[in-house]
Amino acid sequence: MDSSGSPPFLTLTFFTILLVLISGAYSFYLPGVAPEDFKQRDDLNVKVNKLTSTKTQLPYSYYSLPFCRPEKIVDSTENLGEVLRGDRIENSPYVFKMREPRMCNIVCQLILDAKTAKEFKEKISDEYRVNMILDNLPLVVPLAVRRVDQESPPIYQLGYFVGVKGQSVGKDEKYYIYNHLSFTVKYHKDSQTDTARIVGFEVRPFSVKHDYDGKWNGVNTRLSTCDPHTKQVVVNSNTPQEVEDKREIIFTYDVDFQESDVKWASRWDAYLLMNDDQIHWFSIVNSLMIVLFLSGMVAMIMLRTLFRDISKYNELETQEEAQEETGWKLVHGDVFRPPQNSDLLCVYVGTGVQFLGMILVTMIFAVLGFLSPSNRGGLMTALLLLWVFMGLFAGYSAARLYKMFKGTEWKRIAFRTAVMFPAIVSAIFFVLNAIIWGQKSSGAVPFGTMFALIFLWFGISVPLVFVGSYVGFKKPAIEDPVKTNKIPRQIPEQAWYMNPIFSILIGGILPFGAVFIELFFILTSIWLNQFYYIFGFLFLVFVILIVTCAEITIVLCYFQLCSEDYLWWWRSYLTSGSSALYLFLYATFYFFTKLEITKLVSGLLYFGYMLIVSYAFFVLTGTIGFYACFWFTRLIYSSVKID
């Protein structure tokens, strides 16, 4: 029987097929909105979004600064995910005519006072960027740095900076505002209908101290620094506009239209391919090969060892030498003894199943292209709704395990499963939200959204957990493959390397090693305001994480049982769950090496949110390890002859 060789081969074949499929899904996405055709001279309304900074991580509404305003500010309808992200999309005074270039348009005049000058200086100092949207495309600034391959598209930066700090003169630093915007709208023209679709939205910001003769005459004033009649255009910031009390700032813009070969369905490609993906490919493939090798080795060792052990024990039985047996079979009468705090274990396992279902379904939708960045807030909304509906499976799995432990009060376990994890996360979230509210940031979740979240929790999730628990508890209890002794067996003294704390900490290294490279890209997209759209890679890494968590837990569980220690229930959960500790430590390392956050409030927000992520990762990986060990122990103890 050569069963020891086939599972690694099947695993390798499965991963090879998966890699091919995911490579195809790497560049596939759905554009997010229906295409809109524009005729010449059609109005193009530019919308403004939040001001963002990688230094503070606190978003603000565009009109929190005294920028030029339209006659009436109209808020766009945002979905749940957009509100939680801090998006505040509003109309703007920038209105273009399709395929009609315009030069030196005056938007408004602003006379600064001490208060507004201070506000602008603070935002410039914190490197805030202005984000705008045209036809669902975010505004980008093409950077001067090109890729290694000169034929590749340029690298883009999302949004333009509010301004820039100049050279210090004495002790006072100079602040300059970008008050002239040179827009470029790229379009793809339909030769048959003469309509066009927008495929690009770029800007080059300039700081210009505008001059004019005579008195100010509103938008009809003729500027000497930017005059379309004399072909005087802004091409540099040699005479920048300083931000100081009582200074006059005139906001202007140009708009140019460029025909493009890029089709509407591919217009997001330039945004999603901003980073150097060669490094990403190399890192992922390298990590994949290492983990595949380790997984294959672990699987081969485990299957060969177990096959030999089971054969030996069954042979001992036939020779009536069972009294000399040693190893994992000795603890068969205690291995399925319910653990301490079994109720809490049921709750955590149920919550982990809820997480696993949520992430699996989200990954599938993301790989199929339904959750692309063009659908702003879609990912966050999908995660929340799936979490709510997966409560059904959380209640079911918790109740099944609870009944196996001879529990009788299924309603109590259902309530704890429905409330415990969300309550802990909500407590941290409310504290962080209060901090954001204190900073008057648009990232603070409004009361209406808070109410909607509470309704999703108590109105939908909690009842579904109870329904799942009811169904699970009505099912027949899971039968143990061997009987449990009435008197617990004494556990012999363990070797130093089998110390619970040591083995638990060792067990978390391999699962973390499977994801830490991808974790870098995820953290960069979240905290450095970049798009993340490598869901194919992410799905592959997630599969590797599941396999790694399962295998490392099984190996350590086997060694633990061989040393006659039968307290595996909680240890199996904590072994793979300890990878969350390494995740949080890596997040701390990332904070001090990659981010430029200096404010206490921003640091609290970072570590608060990363604490929530690490806690969720602990619940997820712990559940995977637990079920792997649960399946493994039932398998081996049902495979040997026990009197």
C-alpha positions as CSV (number, residue, x, y, z in Angstrom):
1,M,0.0,0.0,0.0
2,D,1.7,3.2,-1.2
3,S,-0.8,5.7,0.3
4,S,2.0,7.7,1.9
5,G,3.1,9.0,-1.5
6,S,-0.2,9.9,-3.1
7,P,-1.5,12.7,-0.9
8,P,1.5,15.0,-1.5
9,F,1.3,14.3,-5.2
10,L,-2.4,15.2,-5.1
11,T,-1.7,18.3,-3.1
12,L,1.0,19.4,-5.6
13,T,-1.3,18.8,-8.5
14,F,-4.1,20.7,-6.8
15,F,-1.9,23.7,-6.2
16,T,-0.5,23.6,-9.7
17,I,-4.0,23.8,-11.2
18,L,-5.0,26.5,-8.7
19,L,-2.0,28.6,-9.6
20,V,-2.9,28.4,-13.3
21,L,-6.5,29.4,-12.6
22,I,-5.4,32.2,-10.3
23,S,-2.8,33.5,-12.7
24,G,-5.7,34.0,-15.1
25,A,-7.8,35.8,-12.5
26,Y,-4.9,38.0,-11.6
27,S,-5.8,40.7,-14.1
28,F,-9.6,40.1,-14.3
29,Y,-12.0,42.5,-12.8
30,L,-15.5,44.0,-13.4
31,P,-15.4,47.7,-14.1
32,G,-17.9,48.5,-11.3
33,V,-20.4,50.8,-13.0
34,A,-22.2,50.8,-16.3
35,P,-20.4,52.7,-19.0
36,E,-21.6,56.2,-19.8
37,D,-21.3,57.7,-23.3
38,F,-20.6,61.4,-23.5
39,K,-21.3,63.6,-26.6
40,Q,-19.3,66.7,-27.3
41,R,-20.1,69.6,-25.0
42,D,-21.8,67.3,-22.5
43,D,-21.3,68.4,-18.9
44,L,-18.7,66.5,-16.9
45,N,-19.1,67.0,-13.1
46,V,-16.1,66.5,-11.0
47,K,-16.8,65.2,-7.5
48,V,-14.5,65.7,-4.5
49,N,-13.8,63.0,-1.9
50,K,-12.0,63.1,1.4
51,L,-8.6,64.6,2.2
52,T,-6.2,61.8,3.1
53,S,-2.7,61.6,4.7
54,T,-0.4,58.6,5.3
55,K,1.2,60.5,8.2
56,T,-2.0,60.9,10.3
57,Q,-4.4,58.3,8.9
58,L,-7.2,60.7,9.7
59,P,-9.4,61.5,6.6
60,Y,-11.2,64.9,6.4
61,S,-14.0,66.2,4.3
62,Y,-12.8,68.2,1.3
63,Y,-14.8,71.2,2.5
64,S,-13.2,71.1,6.0
65,L,-10.7,73.4,4.3
66,P,-11.9,76.7,2.8
67,F,-11.6,75.6,-0.8
68,C,-13.8,77.0,-3.5
69,R,-17.4,75.8,-3.1
70,P,-20.3,75.4,-5.6
71,E,-23.6,77.3,-5.0
72,K,-25.0,74.3,-3.1
73,I,-23.0,71.4,-1.7
74,V,-24.8,68.0,-2.5
75,D,-23.7,64.8,-0.8
76,S,-23.6,61.7,-2.9
77,T,-25.2,58.5,-1.6
78,E,-22.5,56.3,0.0
79,N,-22.8,52.6,0.8
80,L,-21.9,51.1,4.2
81,G,-18.3,50.4,3.2
82,E,-17.7,53.9,2.0
83,V,-19.0,55.4,5.2
84,L,-16.8,53.2,7.3
85,R,-13.8,54.1,5.1
86,G,-14.4,57.8,5.7
87,D,-15.4,58.6,2.1
88,R,-17.5,61.8,1.8
89,I,-18.3,62.3,-1.9
90,E,-19.7,65.8,-2.8
91,N,-20.1,68.0,-5.8
92,S,-17.5,70.6,-6.7
93,P,-17.2,73.9,-8.7
94,Y,-15.1,72.1,-11.3
95,V,-17.4,71.5,-14.3
96,F,-16.0,70.6,-17.7
97,K,-17.5,70.4,-21.2
98,M,-16.7,67.1,-22.9
99,R,-13.9,67.4,-25.5
100,E,-13.7,71.2,-25.1
101,P,-10.3,72.2,-23.7
102,R,-10.3,75.3,-21.5
103,M,-7.4,77.4,-20.1
104,C,-7.0,79.6,-17.1
105,N,-10.5,79.2,-15.7
106,I,-10.9,81.2,-12.5
107,V,-12.8,79.2,-9.8
108,C,-12.8,81.7,-6.9
109,Q,-10.8,84.2,-4.9
110,L,-9.9,83.6,-1.2
111,I,-8.5,86.1,1.3
112,L,-6.9,84.2,4.1
113,D,-7.2,85.1,7.8
114,A,-5.2,83.7,10.6
115,K,-7.5,80.8,11.2
116,T,-7.7,79.6,7.6
117,A,-4.0,80.1,7.0
118,K,-3.3,77.9,10.1
119,E,-5.7,75.2,8.7
120,F,-4.0,75.1,5.4
121,K,-0.5,75.0,7.0
122,E,-1.5,72.1,9.2
123,K,-2.8,70.1,6.3
124,I,0.2,70.9,4.1
125,S,2.6,69.9,7.0
126,D,0.8,66.6,7.4
127,E,1.1,65.9,3.7
128,Y,-2.7,65.7,3.0
129,R,-3.8,64.9,-0.5
130,V,-7.0,66.0,-2.3
131,N,-9.0,63.2,-3.9
132,M,-11.4,63.8,-6.7
133,I,-13.6,61.6,-8.9
134,L,-14.7,61.9,-12.5
135,D,-17.1,59.2,-14.0
136,N,-16.1,56.9,-11.1
137,L,-12.4,57.3,-11.8
138,P,-10.1,58.7,-9.1
139,L,-7.9,61.6,-9.8
140,V,-4.2,60.6,-10.2
141,V,-0.9,62.5,-10.5
142,P,1.5,60.9,-13.0
143,L,5.0,60.8,-11.4
144,A,8.2,61.7,-13.2
145,V,9.7,58.3,-12.3
146,R,9.2,55.7,-15.0
147,R,9.2,51.9,-14.7
148,V,12.3,50.0,-15.7
149,D,10.6,49.2,-19.0
150,Q,10.2,52.5,-20.7
151,E,7.2,51.3,-22.7
152,S,5.3,50.6,-19.5
153,P,2.7,53.1,-18.3
154,P,3.8,55.8,-15.8
155,I,3.5,55.3,-12.1
156,Y,0.6,57.2,-10.6
157,Q,-0.1,58.7,-7.2
158,L,-3.6,58.9,-5.9
159,G,-4.7,62.5,-5.4
160,Y,-2.6,65.7,-5.3
161,F,-1.0,67.3,-2.3
162,V,-2.8,70.3,-0.8
163,G,0.6,72.1,-0.9
164,V,4.2,71.9,-0.2
165,K,6.6,73.2,2.5
166,G,9.4,75.4,1.2
167,Q,12.9,76.2,2.3
168,S,13.1,77.6,5.8
169,V,14.0,81.3,6.0
170,G,15.4,81.8,9.5
171,K,13.1,80.0,11.9
172,D,9.9,80.3,9.9
173,E,9.0,77.6,7.4
174,K,7.3,78.7,4.2
175,Y,4.1,77.0,3.1
176,Y,2.9,77.1,-0.5
177,I,-0.6,76.0,-1.8
178,Y,-1.3,74.3,-5.1
179,N,-3.9,76.7,-6.4
180,H,-3.7,75.9,-10.1
181,L,-4.7,72.5,-11.4
182,S,-4.0,71.3,-14.9
183,F,-6.4,68.5,-15.6
184,T,-6.1,66.0,-18.4
185,V,-9.2,63.9,-19.3
186,K,-8.5,60.9,-21.5
187,Y,-11.3,59.5,-23.5
188,H,-11.9,56.6,-25.9
189,K,-13.9,57.6,-29.0
190,D,-16.5,55.5,-30.8
191,S,-15.9,56.1,-34.5
192,Q,-19.4,55.2,-35.4
193,T,-21.5,57.2,-33.0
194,D,-19.0,60.0,-32.3
195,T,-19.6,59.5,-28.6
196,A,-16.8,59.0,-26.1
197,R,-16.1,57.2,-22.8
198,I,-13.8,58.5,-20.1
199,V,-10.8,56.3,-19.5
200,G,-8.4,58.5,-17.6
201,F,-8.4,61.5,-15.2
202,E,-5.0,63.1,-14.4
203,V,-3.8,66.3,-12.9
204,R,-0.6,68.3,-12.5
205,P,-0.8,70.8,-9.6
206,F,1.0,74.1,-9.6
207,S,1.5,76.9,-7.0
208,V,1.2,80.2,-8.7
209,K,0.9,83.8,-7.2
210,H,-1.6,85.2,-9.7
211,D,-1.6,88.8,-10.7
212,Y,-4.2,91.0,-12.4
213,D,-4.6,94.6,-13.3
214,G,-7.3,96.8,-11.8
215,K,-10.0,95.7,-9.4
216,W,-11.2,92.1,-8.8
217,N,-14.1,91.3,-11.1
218,G,-14.9,87.8,-10.0
219,V,-14.4,84.9,-12.5
220,N,-14.3,87.5,-15.4
221,T,-11.1,89.0,-14.1
222,R,-8.2,88.9,-16.6
223,L,-5.1,87.5,-15.0
224,S,-1.7,88.5,-16.2
225,T,-0.1,85.2,-15.0
226,C,-2.5,83.0,-16.8
227,D,-4.3,84.4,-19.8
228,P,-5.7,82.3,-22.7
229,H,-5.9,85.4,-24.9
230,T,-2.1,85.9,-24.8
231,K,-1.3,82.2,-24.7
232,Q,0.1,82.8,-21.2
233,V,-0.2,79.4,-19.5
234,V,1.0,78.0,-16.2
235,V,3.8,75.5,-16.8
236,N,5.8,75.7,-13.5
237,S,5.7,77.0,-9.9
238,N,8.5,79.5,-10.2
239,T,6.4,82.2,-8.4
240,P,4.6,80.1,-5.8
241,Q,1.6,81.2,-3.8
242,E,2.5,81.5,-0.1
243,V,0.0,80.7,2.7
244,E,0.0,83.5,5.2
245,D,-2.5,85.7,7.0
246,K,-4.3,88.3,4.8
247,R,-2.8,86.8,1.6
248,E,-5.0,86.6,-1.5
249,I,-5.3,83.2,-3.2
250,I,-6.8,82.8,-6.7
251,F,-7.8,79.2,-7.6
252,T,-7.6,78.4,-11.3
253,Y,-7.6,75.4,-13.5
254,D,-6.9,74.2,-17.1
255,V,-8.5,71.1,-18.7
256,D,-7.3,69.3,-21.7
257,F,-8.7,66.3,-23.5
258,Q,-6.6,63.5,-25.0
259,E,-7.9,60.7,-27.2
260,S,-6.7,57.3,-25.9
261,D,-6.5,53.7,-27.3
262,V,-7.4,52.3,-23.9
263,K,-10.9,50.8,-23.9
264,W,-13.4,51.6,-21.2
265,A,-13.3,48.0,-19.8
266,S,-9.5,48.3,-19.3
267,R,-9.4,51.8,-17.9
268,W,-8.5,50.6,-14.4
269,D,-5.4,48.7,-15.5
270,A,-3.1,51.7,-15.0
271,Y,-4.5,52.2,-11.5
272,L,-4.2,48.6,-10.4
273,L,-0.7,48.1,-11.8
274,M,0.9,50.9,-9.9
275,N,3.5,48.8,-8.0
276,D,6.4,46.9,-9.4
277,D,4.7,43.5,-9.7
278,Q,8.0,41.7,-10.5
279,I,9.0,41.8,-6.9
280,H,5.5,40.7,-5.9
281,W,5.6,37.7,-8.3
282,F,9.1,36.7,-7.1
283,S,8.1,36.9,-3.4
284,I,4.9,35.0,-3.8
285,V,6.3,32.2,-5.9
286,N,9.3,31.9,-3.6
287,S,7.0,31.7,-0.6
288,L,4.7,29.3,-2.4
289,M,7.6,26.9,-3.3
290,I,8.9,26.9,0.3
291,V,5.5,26.2,1.9
292,L,4.7,23.6,-0.7
293,F,8.0,21.8,0.0
294,L,7.4,22.0,3.7
295,S,3.8,20.8,3.3
296,G,4.9,17.9,1.1
297,M,7.5,16.8,3.6
298,V,5.2,17.1,6.6
299,A,2.5,15.1,4.8
300,M,4.9,12.3,3.8
301,I,6.4,12.1,7.3
302,M,3.0,12.0,8.9
303,L,1.5,9.4,6.6
304,R,4.5,7.1,6.8
305,T,4.9,7.4,10.5
306,L,1.2,6.8,11.2
307,F,0.9,3.9,8.8
308,R,3.9,2.3,10.6
309,D,2.5,3.0,14.1
310,I,-1.0,1.7,13.4
311,S,0.4,-1.4,11.8
312,K,2.7,-2.0,14.8
313,Y,-0.1,-1.5,17.3
314,N,-2.5,-3.8,15.5
315,E,0.3,-6.4,15.3
316,L,0.9,-6.1,19.0
317,E,-2.8,-6.8,19.7
318,T,-2.7,-10.0,17.7
319,Q,0.4,-11.1,19.6
320,E,-1.3,-10.3,22.9
321,E,1.5,-7.9,23.8
322,A,-0.7,-4.9,24.3
323,Q,0.5,-4.5,27.9
324,E,3.9,-3.3,26.5
325,E,2.5,-0.6,24.3
326,T,3.8,2.9,24.6
327,G,2.9,6.2,22.8
328,W,-0.3,7.8,21.8
329,K,-2.4,4.7,22.2
330,L,-1.9,4.7,26.0
331,V,-4.1,7.8,26.4
332,H,-7.1,6.4,24.4
333,G,-9.2,6.5,27.5
334,D,-8.6,10.2,28.1
335,V,-8.0,11.8,24.7
336,F,-11.7,12.7,24.2
337,R,-12.2,13.9,27.8
338,P,-13.9,17.3,27.6
339,P,-11.4,20.1,28.3
340,Q,-11.6,22.9,30.9
341,N,-13.6,25.9,29.8
342,S,-15.2,23.8,27.1
343,D,-18.0,26.3,26.7
344,L,-15.5,29.0,25.8
345,L,-13.9,26.7,23.3
346,C,-17.2,26.1,21.6
347,V,-17.8,29.8,21.3
348,Y,-14.4,30.4,19.8
349,V,-14.7,27.5,17.3
350,G,-18.1,28.8,16.3
351,T,-16.8,32.3,15.7
352,G,-13.9,30.9,13.7
353,V,-16.3,29.0,11.4
354,Q,-18.1,32.3,10.9
355,F,-14.9,33.9,9.9
356,L,-13.8,31.1,7.6
357,G,-17.1,31.2,5.8
358,M,-17.0,34.9,5.4
359,I,-13.5,35.0,4.0
360,L,-14.0,32.1,1.7
361,V,-17.1,33.6,0.1
362,T,-15.5,37.0,-0.1
363,M,-12.4,35.6,-1.8
364,I,-14.5,33.8,-4.4
365,F,-16.4,37.0,-5.3
366,A,-13.1,39.0,-5.3
367,V,-11.3,36.6,-7.6
368,L,-14.3,36.6,-9.9
369,G,-14.0,40.4,-10.1
370,F,-17.1,41.6,-8.2
371,L,-15.1,43.5,-5.5
372,S,-12.7,45.5,-7.6
373,P,-11.5,48.9,-6.3
374,S,-13.8,50.6,-8.9
375,N,-16.7,49.5,-6.6
376,R,-15.7,51.7,-3.7
377,G,-16.6,50.3,-0.3
378,G,-17.8,47.0,-1.9
379,L,-15.2,44.9,-0.1
380,M,-16.1,46.3,3.3
381,T,-19.8,46.0,2.7
382,A,-19.4,42.4,1.5
383,L,-17.4,41.4,4.5
384,L,-19.9,42.9,7.0
385,L,-23.0,41.3,5.3
386,L,-21.3,37.9,5.0
387,W,-20.2,38.0,8.6
388,V,-23.8,38.6,9.6
389,F,-25.3,35.8,7.5
390,M,-22.5,33.4,8.4
391,G,-23.8,33.5,12.0
392,L,-26.0,30.6,11.0
393,F,-22.9,28.3,10.6
394,A,-21.3,29.8,13.8
395,G,-24.3,28.7,15.9
396,Y,-24.5,25.3,14.2
397,S,-20.8,24.4,14.7
398,A,-20.8,25.7,18.3
399,A,-23.9,23.8,19.3
400,R,-22.6,20.6,17.7
401,L,-19.4,20.7,19.7
402,Y,-21.2,21.8,22.8
403,K,-23.5,18.8,22.6
404,M,-20.5,16.5,22.1
405,F,-19.2,17.8,25.4
406,K,-22.5,16.7,27.0
407,G,-23.8,20.3,27.3
408,T,-27.5,21.0,27.8
409,E,-28.0,24.7,27.8
410,W,-27.7,25.5,24.1
411,K,-29.4,28.9,24.3
412,R,-26.6,30.1,26.6
413,I,-23.9,28.9,24.2
414,A,-25.7,30.5,21.3
415,F,-26.0,33.8,23.0
416,R,-22.3,33.8,23.9
417,T,-21.3,32.8,20.3
418,A,-23.4,35.7,18.9
419,V,-22.2,38.3,21.3
420,M,-18.7,37.7,22.7
421,F,-16.4,38.4,19.7
422,P,-18.5,41.3,18.3
423,A,-18.7,42.8,21.7
424,I,-15.0,42.8,22.2
425,V,-14.4,44.2,18.7
426,S,-17.2,46.8,19.1
427,A,-15.7,48.0,22.4
428,I,-12.3,48.7,20.8
429,F,-14.0,50.2,17.7
430,F,-16.1,52.6,19.8
431,V,-13.0,53.8,21.7
432,L,-11.2,54.4,18.4
433,N,-14.3,56.1,16.9
434,A,-14.5,58.4,19.8
435,I,-10.8,59.4,19.3
436,I,-11.5,60.0,15.6
437,W,-14.6,62.0,16.5
438,G,-12.5,64.1,18.8
439,Q,-10.3,65.0,15.9
440,K,-13.3,66.1,13.8
441,S,-12.3,63.6,11.1
442,S,-14.7,62.4,8.4
443,G,-13.5,58.9,9.3
444,A,-15.7,59.0,12.4
445,V,-18.7,56.7,11.9
446,P,-22.0,58.7,12.1
447,F,-24.7,57.7,14.6
448,G,-27.0,56.5,11.7
449,T,-24.4,54.1,10.5
450,M,-23.8,53.0,14.1
451,F,-27.5,52.2,14.4
452,A,-27.3,50.2,11.1
453,L,-24.4,48.2,12.4
454,I,-26.2,47.4,15.7
455,F,-29.3,46.4,13.7
456,L,-27.2,44.0,11.6
457,W,-25.8,42.5,14.7
458,F,-28.8,42.1,16.9
459,G,-31.5,42.2,14.2
460,I,-30.0,39.6,11.8
461,S,-26.8,38.0,13.1
462,V,-28.0,37.1,16.7
463,P,-31.2,35.4,15.5
464,L,-29.3,33.5,12.8
465,V,-26.8,32.2,15.4
466,F,-29.8,31.0,17.5
467,V,-31.3,29.3,14.5
468,G,-28.0,27.6,13.7
469,S,-27.6,26.5,17.3
470,Y,-31.1,25.1,17.5
471,V,-30.5,23.0,14.3
472,G,-27.1,21.9,15.5
473,F,-28.3,20.9,18.9
474,K,-31.2,18.9,17.5
475,K,-28.7,16.7,15.6
476,P,-27.5,13.5,17.2
477,A,-24.4,14.1,19.3
478,I,-21.0,13.2,17.7
479,E,-19.9,9.9,19.1
480,D,-16.3,9.4,20.3
481,P,-14.4,6.5,18.5
482,V,-13.2,5.3,21.9
483,K,-14.7,5.3,25.4
484,T,-13.5,7.8,28.0
485,N,-12.3,6.5,31.4
486,K,-14.0,7.7,34.6
487,I,-10.7,8.5,36.3
488,P,-8.3,10.8,34.5
489,R,-4.8,9.4,33.7
490,Q,-1.8,11.1,35.2
491,I,0.3,13.0,32.6
492,P,4.0,12.1,32.9
493,E,6.6,14.8,33.2
494,Q,7.2,16.4,29.8
495,A,10.5,17.2,28.0
496,W,11.4,20.9,27.8
497,Y,10.5,21.1,24.1
498,M,7.0,19.7,24.8
499,N,6.3,22.6,27.2
500,P,2.8,24.0,26.2
501,I,4.0,27.6,25.9
502,F,7.1,26.6,23.9
503,S,5.2,24.3,21.5
504,I,2.4,26.8,21.0
505,L,4.8,29.6,20.1
506,I,6.7,27.3,17.7
507,G,3.5,26.3,16.0
508,G,2.6,29.8,15.0
509,I,5.8,30.5,13.0
510,L,5.0,28.4,9.9
511,P,1.5,29.8,9.3
512,F,2.7,33.3,9.7
513,G,5.6,32.5,7.4
514,A,3.1,31.5,4.7
515,V,1.4,34.9,4.8
516,F,3.9,37.5,5.9
517,I,5.0,38.5,2.4
518,E,1.4,39.1,1.2
519,L,0.8,40.8,4.6
520,F,3.3,43.5,3.6
521,F,1.4,44.3,0.4
522,I,-1.9,44.4,2.3
523,L,-0.6,46.7,5.0
524,T,0.9,48.9,2.3
525,S,-2.5,49.2,0.6
526,I,-4.3,50.0,3.8
527,W,-1.9,52.4,5.5
528,L,-0.1,54.0,2.5
529,N,-3.3,54.7,0.4
530,Q,-2.7,52.4,-2.5
531,F,-4.9,50.0,-4.4
532,Y,-4.8,46.3,-3.6
533,Y,-6.1,44.1,-6.3
534,I,-4.0,40.9,-6.1
535,F,-7.0,38.8,-4.9
536,G,-5.8,35.8,-7.0
537,F,-2.6,35.8,-5.1
538,L,-4.4,36.4,-1.8
539,F,-6.7,33.4,-2.4
540,L,-3.7,31.2,-3.1
541,V,-2.0,32.4,0.1
542,F,-5.1,31.8,2.0
543,V,-5.3,28.2,0.8
544,I,-1.6,27.8,1.8
545,L,-2.4,29.2,5.2
546,I,-5.2,26.7,5.8
547,V,-3.0,23.8,4.8
548,T,-0.1,25.0,6.9
549,C,-2.2,25.6,10.0
550,A,-3.7,22.2,9.7
551,E,-0.4,20.4,9.1
552,I,1.6,22.1,11.8
553,T,-1.2,21.5,14.4
554,I,-1.5,17.8,13.4
555,V,2.3,17.3,13.7
556,L,2.5,18.9,17.2
557,C,-0.7,17.2,18.3
558,Y,0.9,13.8,17.3
559,F,4.1,14.6,19.2
560,Q,2.0,15.6,22.2
561,L,-0.1,12.4,22.2
562,C,3.1,10.3,21.8
563,S,4.4,11.9,25.0
564,E,1.2,10.8,26.8
565,D,-0.2,14.3,27.1
566,Y,-3.9,14.1,26.2
567,L,-4.8,17.8,26.8
568,W,-4.9,18.6,23.1
569,W,-8.2,20.5,22.8
570,W,-7.1,24.0,23.7
571,R,-3.5,23.4,22.7
572,S,-4.6,22.6,19.1
573,Y,-6.5,25.9,18.9
574,L,-3.7,27.9,20.4
575,T,-0.9,26.3,18.3
576,S,-2.0,27.7,15.0
577,G,-3.8,30.7,16.6
578,S,-0.4,31.9,18.0
579,S,0.4,33.0,14.5
580,A,-1.7,36.1,15.3
581,L,1.0,37.1,17.9
582,Y,3.6,37.1,15.1
583,L,1.2,39.1,12.9
584,F,0.9,41.8,15.6
585,L,4.6,41.9,16.1
586,Y,5.2,42.2,12.4
587,A,2.6,45.1,12.3
588,T,4.6,46.8,15.1
589,F,7.8,46.3,13.0
590,Y,6.0,47.7,9.9
591,F,4.8,50.7,11.9
592,F,8.4,51.8,13.0
593,T,10.1,51.0,9.7
594,K,7.6,51.9,6.9
595,L,5.2,54.5,8.3
596,E,5.9,58.1,9.1
597,I,3.2,58.4,11.8
598,T,4.3,60.7,14.6
599,K,1.1,61.8,16.3
600,L,-0.1,59.8,19.3
601,V,-3.7,59.7,18.1
602,S,-2.7,58.2,14.7
603,G,-0.5,55.6,16.5
604,L,-3.4,54.6,18.7
605,L,-5.6,54.2,15.7
606,Y,-3.0,52.0,13.9
607,F,-2.4,49.7,16.9
608,G,-6.1,49.6,17.7
609,Y,-7.1,48.4,14.3
610,M,-4.2,46.0,14.0
611,L,-5.2,44.6,17.4
612,I,-8.7,43.9,16.0
613,V,-7.1,42.3,12.9
614,S,-4.8,40.1,14.9
615,Y,-7.6,39.0,17.2
616,A,-9.7,38.0,14.2
617,F,-6.7,36.2,12.7
618,F,-6.2,34.3,16.0
619,V,-9.9,33.1,15.9
620,L,-9.6,32.1,12.3
621,T,-6.3,30.2,12.4
622,G,-7.1,28.7,15.8
623,T,-10.3,27.2,14.4
624,I,-8.5,25.7,11.4
625,G,-5.9,24.1,13.6
626,F,-8.6,22.8,16.0
627,Y,-10.7,21.1,13.3
628,A,-7.6,19.6,11.7
629,C,-6.5,18.1,15.1
630,F,-10.1,17.0,15.8
631,W,-10.3,15.1,12.5
632,F,-6.8,13.7,13.1
633,T,-7.5,12.3,16.6
634,R,-10.8,10.7,15.5
635,L,-9.1,9.2,12.5
636,I,-6.2,7.5,14.3
637,Y,-8.1,6.3,17.3
638,S,-10.8,4.7,15.1
639,S,-8.0,3.0,13.1
640,V,-6.6,0.9,15.9
641,K,-8.0,-2.1,17.9
642,I,-8.8,-1.0,21.4
643,D,-10.4,-3.4,24.0
